[in-house]
Amino acid sequence: MTLMITLLAAVVASIVWYSKAPNSTFSIGSLALMYWAATLMWCVDGIACLVEGEAFIEIADTAAMLDDAVLGLVVVIVGLAVWAVINIARDPKRIFSKALTK
């Protein structure tokens, strides 16, 4: 579930980035890259599970699926929080710099 949630977030962020690419003031590309990196990380984790003889994605245990879904949502939320910090630090619309100069 974690892989599916981060993959969905990566696809959505990539579509938004691609549609806004020419005049993007916010760094949506950074958000998409974070989600693609998380997706790659979960793929590597799944391959490591396969090497150890376990399932790539655990679908038999409902509690494990719920835990994975919560972890996936936490990863998406943390990605959004990091993206927000990046945008606040970059201040693309110069809101904070205008407020500080008054």
C-alpha positions, 0 to 999 in steps of 0.5 A: 500500500505504501508503494501504491500511495506514493506512486499515486502521489508521484504521478499526480505531482508529475502531471501537475508539474508537467501542466504548469512547467513553462511558468511554474513559480512553485517548485512542483518539480521538487515535490514530484522528485521527492515522491518519485524517490520515495516510490523508488525506495519502496520498490527497492524495499519490495525487491529486498523482501522478494530476495528474502522470500517474502511477498513484494506487497503484503495483501494477506494481512489486513493490519499490515495493509492498514499500517502500510497505508498509514505510512504511505499517507505519512510519507505524502504529508511529510513530502508536502511539508518539506515542499512547503518549507522549500517554498517558504524559504524560496518565497517565489511571490516575494510575500515575506520579503515585502512584509519584512521591508515594511 
